[in-house]
Amino acid sequence: MRQHHRARLGTALALTLAMACAGCSTAPEGRSPENPGAAADSATTVTSCGRTLAFARPPERAVTLDQTSTETLLELGLQGRMVGTANLKTKVPDLYRDAYATVPVIAPKIATAEQLRSATPDFVVAGSADLYTGDRAGTREELGALKVPSFVSAVDCPERDGAGKSPFELLFSDYERLGAVFGVGERARALAEEQRAVVAKAGANVAGAARDGRPPSVVYLYSVFNGMPYVAGRTGLPHEMSRIVGARNAFDDVNEDWPEVSWEEVARRDPDFIVVGDLSERGRPGDSAVEKRAAMAADPLVSKLPAVRDNRIIVVPGIELDPSVRSVHALELLARGMKDLGHVR
């Protein structure tokens, strides 16, 4: 029954896309912030997580499956060529609010194949490969069979899209490849260079961060769920942020992005300072910075840590701790906070 249902969805999607294709040969106004008169036959080919994506012309009906991808396209000025977004975790920042309001929301949470089909996309963009599954938006194979290219952030696919590159460089390569696809390469390159400068500035005082021959240690507290802390492991972006600013992720021996640990383990690691991700707008219990501070103060062991007792805590927007166009802002806050705490001369 499940396979039959998927087959019907795929057939319906093919028919809907075929009908949509007949009606979208004329580009919308402002189709390219860089070159509004871009030629319709400007063919482009890029790779994404092991797949070659070919475009006869820039997409006109893009759908983003998560907030990361949504904000990247908005930053590139592409809202006029977006016909759907999904999976908004927090409010978009003021910078993108007006542009975001012009794009239909096809799903408040994770989009299904049927919801994606309703938008009749000619390009689908996601920050992670796990959004392309049969019980979500459909597999990349299914979308490929329907001639709908699917993009995955290089940060989620480093072994195929840039082995040896840092997470930030993988993120910047996303901008540049998406810029090539949409014909806004100059704007994408400018964004990447601007953010490279932020990364370089944040790392300028690395040598001054160490004390007594060792870098300061940090715990990143992302979430508190059912009373248990979720922290940054070695595979998430905060681990790279630590390296850039000359700190050491206290959970660098855990090979996960955001593992659940115990408060006892946090106390045992005894970090020099703590970064708290504020997810107030998501609204789940334990999401806000205030609640996380209260949880640490209430724990009999963690409350006695010097980092907690002496308020050596840096608060950053939680969503910026996951790879996105906003992550360099969290990096700036981290570098500034370390300086304020005396970890950088």
N, C-alpha and C positions, 0 to 999 in steps of 0.2 A: 504493500500500500504506500509506503513512504517513497519508494523508487518511482511508482506510478505518479504520485503527486508531484515529484520533482520534474518528471518528464512533461507533465501538463504545464507546469510553470515555465519550463524552458521553451516549449512550443509557443505558449502565449507571449513570452517575452520576445521571441523571434518575430512574431507577427506584429507586435506593437512597435518594435524597433524598426521594422521594415516600413510601417506606415509613417513613423516619425521621420525617417530618413527622407521620404518624399517631400516633406514639408519644411525641411530645414536647410535648403540649399542657399538661402539668402542669409548673410551674416547679420546679427543684430547690430544696432548702432554702438559704436565704441568697442568693436570686437577686439581691438588691440590697443592698449594704452600707449604702446610705442609706435605702432604703425597701423592706424585705422584702415588703411587701404591695402593691407597685406594680401598678397595674391592667394587665391583659393587653392592653387595647385602647388603650394610650397611644401613639398614632401619632407618629412622628418622621421628619423629612426632613432630610438633610444633603447637602452636596456633597463630592465627593472626586475630584480630578484630572479635572475636566470631566464627571463623572457625578453625577446625582442619585440618592441612595440613600434609599429609602422603607422604613420599618419599621412594621408594624402593632403590634408590641410589641417589647420589648427582646430581643435575641438570647439564645438558651439554649445554642447549640452553636457557639461561635466557634472558629476555627482561626487561629493566627498562623504566618506563613511565615518569620519570621526572629527573631533574638534581640531586636532592638530592639522589635518589636511585642509580643513575649512579655513583656518586662519592663515595658512600659507598662501592659498589662492587669493584670499582677500588682500593680503599684504602685497601680492603681485598685481593687484588691481583688476582681478578677473571675475568679479561678481556678475558682470553682464553676460558671462558665458557659463554660469553655474545654474543648474536647474534643480538642485537638491542638496541638502546637507542632512546629517544624522548624528546622533550620539553626542549631544552637547553635555559636557560634565559640569561646567560652570558658566556664568555669564561671559559673553565675549567682552573684551575691554572696550572702553569708549572709542578708541581709535578705529575699531571695526564695526561699531554698532549700526551706523546708518547703512553701510554696505551689506552687512549681514541681514538686515531687515528686508532687503530686496530679494533674498534667495529663499525659495520654499523649503520648509523643513519636512522631509519625507518620513522621518521617524525621530521621536524625542530620544529614544535610546538606540540600541543596535538595530540596523535596518535588516529586513528580511528580503528574500528574492522578489516577493510580490511587491513590496514597497519600492524597491529599486526599479522594477519593471514599470511601475506607474510613472516614473520620471522620464522614461525613454532616453537613457543616456547614450552618448557616443564616446564617453571616457569615464572611468571610475578611479578614484584616488583614495588610498587608505594609508594610515601610518603603520599598520601592522598586518601581517599576512593572515592572522587568525580571524579577521573580519570576512575573509573569503572562504566560507565553508558552506556545505550544503544546507545547513539549518540556519544560516545567516543570509548574507547577500548572494550566495551562490559561489561555486568554486571558480578559480581563475580559468580552469579548463572549460567550464560551461560558458563563461563570458566570452572566452576566446572563440569558441565555436559559433557564437552569435556575432562575431566581428566587433566586439566591444573590448577595447584594450583596458587592462587593469594595472594600476601602478601601486607599488609597495615602497614605503620609505626605505632607503638604503640603510638607515640605522637599524632596522629590523632584519636586515639581510646582509650583514657585513662580509660574510664569507664569499658572496657572489658579487656584491656591488662595490667592493673596495677593500679587500683584505689588507690590513696594515694601516688603514686610515683611522684617524681618531673619530669618535662619535660626532664631534662638531663638524669635522670635514665631510663626513657622510651626510650630515644634515644640509650642509651648504651644497653638496652635489645634488641633493633633491631640488633645491631652488633652481640650479642651473639646468637640470634635465627638464624640469617642468617649464622653465622659461623657453627652452628650445621647442618643446611640444606646442606651446601656446603662441609662439612668435614674440615673446617678450624677453628675449635673451639679455638685452642690455639692462633692463630693470632687475632681472634675476642676478646677474653678475654684480651689479652695484650693491644689492642687498647682501650677497655673500661676502663681498669685500668689506662692507660696513661692519658686519658681524665678526669677521676675522679680526678686525681692528679691536673690537671689544674683548675678544678672547686674548689677544696679545697684551692688551693693557692689564687685564686681570692677572695675567701670569708674570707681569713685569717685576713683582717683588717676591717671587718664589724664594729666592735665596735668603731673604730676610725673615722667612716664616719659621725656620727651624730654631729650636732652643736646645742647648746642650747636645747638639748633634742629631736631634730627632725632630721630625715634623709634628705639629700639633694634630691630635686625633679628633675626629668628628663623627657623631652619629646623626644621620638624617632620619627624623621621625616623620614619616609620610602619613600614616593613618593609625588610629586606635579603634579596633573593631572587636566587639564583645570583650572589651577590657584588655586586649592583647595588642602590643605594638607591632607595626610593620615598618621596617627600616630599609635603607638602601644597601643592597649587596654589591658584589663586584661587577655585575654585568649592566647595571643601570647608569644613566647619565651622571648622577651625582658622584660616582666613583671617578669619572673623568674630570669633573669639576674640582674634586679634591686635588687631583694631580696637578691641575693647571695652577691652582693658588698655593701650592706647597703644603697641603694638609694630607692626612692619611685617613681614609675611610676606615672606621673602627671595625666594620664588618666586611673587610676586603677578602676574607676567607670563605665567604658564602657565595656560591655560584648561582645567584638568582638576582633578578631586578629588585623586587620588594618582598623579601622573605618575612614571614611571621616569626618573631622571636619572643623571648620572655623578658619581663622587666628585670629579673635576676641576672639575665645575660647582659642586658644594657648596663646594669650596675657593675658587673664584673669587668666590662671593657673600660669603664671609667673614662669617658671621653673628656678632652680638654674643653670642648664646647659642643653645642647641639644645634642643629638646624631643624626648625619646625616648619613643615609644610602646612600652610593655612588653606583648607578646603571648605571654608565656611559656606560658600555658595552652593556646594554640592548638597549640604544639608543632612548628611547622615550622622548618627550619634558618634561622637569622637572625632569629627572632621575638623572642627575649628581649632585655631591656635590656642584659644582660651581653654577649650576642653583638654587639649593635649598637655598644656601647662598644668592644669588641675590634676590630671592623671599622674603626672610625674611627681607633683607635690604630695599626692596621697599615697604613693608607694613607699613603704618603710625603708627600702634600700636606695631607690633612685633619688628620693628626696634629700638624702644625705650626701649625694655626689657634689663636689665643688662646683661643677658646671651648672647644676640646678640651684644649689644654695646661693651661689654668687651671681646668678642670673646671666651666665655666659651662654645666652640663647639668641640665635638669629632667626627671625621669622621671614619666610619668603612665600609667595603664592605657590601652593602645592602643585598646581597644574604645570608650572614652569620647571618642575623637577623631572618631568617627562620630556623627551625630545620634541621641540616645537620651535616655531619662529620666535617665541617669547623666552626661550631658555637662556639666552645671553643676558637677559635682565636679571634672572636669578643668580647667574654667575657674578654679575656686578654687585648685587646685594651681598653675596657671600664674601667677595673680596673686600668690600667696604666694611662689612661686619667684623671680619678678621682684624682689620686695621683698628677699628674702634675698640676691639677687645685686647689690643696690644700684641697680637700674634704676628703683625707685620710692622717692621720699623719704617 
